[in-house]
Amino acid sequence: MTEKEKLMKELSQAQFAAIETAMFLDTHPKDKKAREAMKLYREKFKNAKHRYEEKFGMIDIYSPNNDENKWSWVENPWPWEA
C-alpha cells in the first residue's frame, strides 16, 4: 500500500467514524461519551486531511488552493485512475 493510499484510508476511516457518531448523537444527544468520540474523530479527520493535502494536494472544494490562478486538483489522477 502506498503512502497516498494509507493516508486516504486513514482519512476515510476518520470521516466514516465521525458521520456514524453524528447519526448516533441524533438519537442520543446527551451521550457524553459519544460527544467526546465525535470530537476525537473530527480531529483525526482534520489532521489526516491536512497531512494528505500537504503531500498530495487538494482533496475537496474546501481545501486551501495554494495557487489562485488554477484549479489544482484536476491535475492529479482521479481516484478511479490511480
Sine and cosine of phi, psi and omega as CSV:
sin_phi,cos_phi,sin_psi,cos_psi,sin_omega,cos_omega
0.00,0.00,0.75,-0.66,0.00,-1.00
-0.97,0.25,0.25,-0.97,0.04,-1.00
-0.88,0.48,-0.63,0.78,0.02,-1.00
-0.88,0.47,-0.70,0.72,0.02,-1.00
-0.91,0.42,-0.63,0.78,0.02,-1.00
-0.89,0.45,-0.71,0.71,0.02,-1.00
-0.91,0.43,-0.64,0.76,0.02,-1.00
-0.91,0.42,-0.62,0.78,0.03,-1.00
-0.90,0.43,-0.70,0.71,0.03,-1.00
-0.88,0.48,-0.68,0.74,0.03,-1.00
-0.88,0.47,-0.73,0.68,0.00,-1.00
-0.89,0.45,-0.66,0.75,0.00,-1.00
-0.90,0.44,-0.69,0.72,0.00,-1.00
-0.91,0.41,-0.64,0.77,0.03,-1.00
-0.91,0.43,-0.70,0.71,0.02,-1.00
-0.87,0.50,-0.72,0.69,-0.02,-1.00
-0.89,0.46,-0.64,0.76,0.01,-1.00
-0.91,0.41,-0.68,0.73,0.00,-1.00
-0.91,0.42,-0.70,0.71,0.01,-1.00
-0.89,0.45,-0.65,0.76,0.02,-1.00
-0.91,0.40,-0.63,0.78,0.04,-1.00
-0.88,0.47,-0.65,0.76,0.03,-1.00
-0.91,0.41,-0.62,0.78,0.06,-1.00
-0.88,0.47,-0.67,0.75,-0.01,-1.00
-0.92,0.38,-0.36,0.93,0.08,-1.00
-0.87,0.49,-0.56,0.83,-0.02,-1.00
-0.96,-0.27,-0.18,0.98,0.00,-1.00
-0.71,-0.71,0.87,0.49,-0.15,-0.99
-0.90,0.43,-0.31,0.95,-0.03,-1.00
-0.99,-0.13,0.08,1.00,-0.03,-1.00
-0.96,0.28,0.97,-0.24,-0.07,-1.00
-0.90,0.44,-0.64,0.76,0.00,-1.00
-0.89,0.45,-0.65,0.76,0.02,-1.00
-0.93,0.37,-0.62,0.79,0.05,-1.00
-0.90,0.44,-0.64,0.77,0.05,-1.00
-0.91,0.41,-0.65,0.76,0.04,-1.00
-0.89,0.46,-0.64,0.77,0.02,-1.00
-0.87,0.50,-0.69,0.72,0.04,-1.00
-0.88,0.48,-0.68,0.74,0.00,-1.00
-0.89,0.45,-0.74,0.67,-0.03,-1.00
-0.92,0.40,-0.62,0.78,0.05,-1.00
-0.89,0.45,-0.65,0.76,0.02,-1.00
-0.92,0.39,-0.67,0.74,0.06,-1.00
-0.87,0.49,-0.68,0.73,0.03,-1.00
-0.88,0.47,-0.74,0.67,-0.01,-1.00
-0.85,0.52,-0.71,0.71,0.00,-1.00
-0.92,0.39,-0.69,0.72,0.00,-1.00
-0.90,0.43,-0.65,0.76,0.02,-1.00
-0.89,0.45,-0.69,0.73,0.01,-1.00
-0.88,0.47,-0.72,0.69,0.01,-1.00
-0.89,0.45,-0.66,0.75,0.02,-1.00
-0.88,0.47,-0.75,0.66,-0.07,-1.00
-0.93,0.38,-0.51,0.86,0.07,-1.00
-0.88,0.47,-0.61,0.79,-0.07,-1.00
-1.00,-0.05,-0.57,0.82,-0.18,-0.98
-0.83,-0.55,0.00,1.00,0.07,-1.00
1.00,-0.05,-0.11,-0.99,-0.07,-1.00
-0.81,0.59,0.59,-0.81,0.04,-1.00
-0.87,-0.49,-0.37,0.93,0.05,-1.00
-0.45,-0.89,0.03,-1.00,-0.07,-1.00
-0.94,0.35,-0.23,0.97,0.01,-1.00
-1.00,-0.04,-0.04,1.00,0.00,-1.00
-0.97,0.25,0.57,-0.82,0.07,-1.00
-0.92,0.40,0.68,-0.73,0.04,-1.00
-0.97,-0.23,0.92,-0.38,-0.11,-0.99
-0.96,0.29,-0.18,0.98,0.06,-1.00
-0.74,-0.67,0.97,-0.26,-0.09,-1.00
-0.94,0.34,-0.16,0.99,-0.03,-1.00
-1.00,0.01,-0.04,1.00,0.03,-1.00
-0.52,-0.86,0.35,-0.94,0.03,-1.00
-0.98,-0.17,1.00,-0.04,-0.27,-0.96
-0.94,0.34,-0.42,0.91,-0.11,-0.99
-0.95,0.30,-0.27,0.96,0.03,-1.00
-0.98,0.20,-0.13,0.99,0.00,-1.00
-0.99,0.13,-0.25,0.97,0.02,-1.00
-0.99,-0.11,0.35,-0.94,0.07,-1.00
-0.88,0.47,0.56,-0.83,0.09,-1.00
-0.94,0.33,0.37,-0.93,-0.07,-1.00
-0.79,0.61,-0.59,0.81,-0.02,-1.00
-0.99,0.17,-0.15,0.99,0.03,-1.00
-1.00,-0.09,-0.31,0.95,-0.10,-1.00
-0.97,0.26,0.00,0.00,0.00,0.00
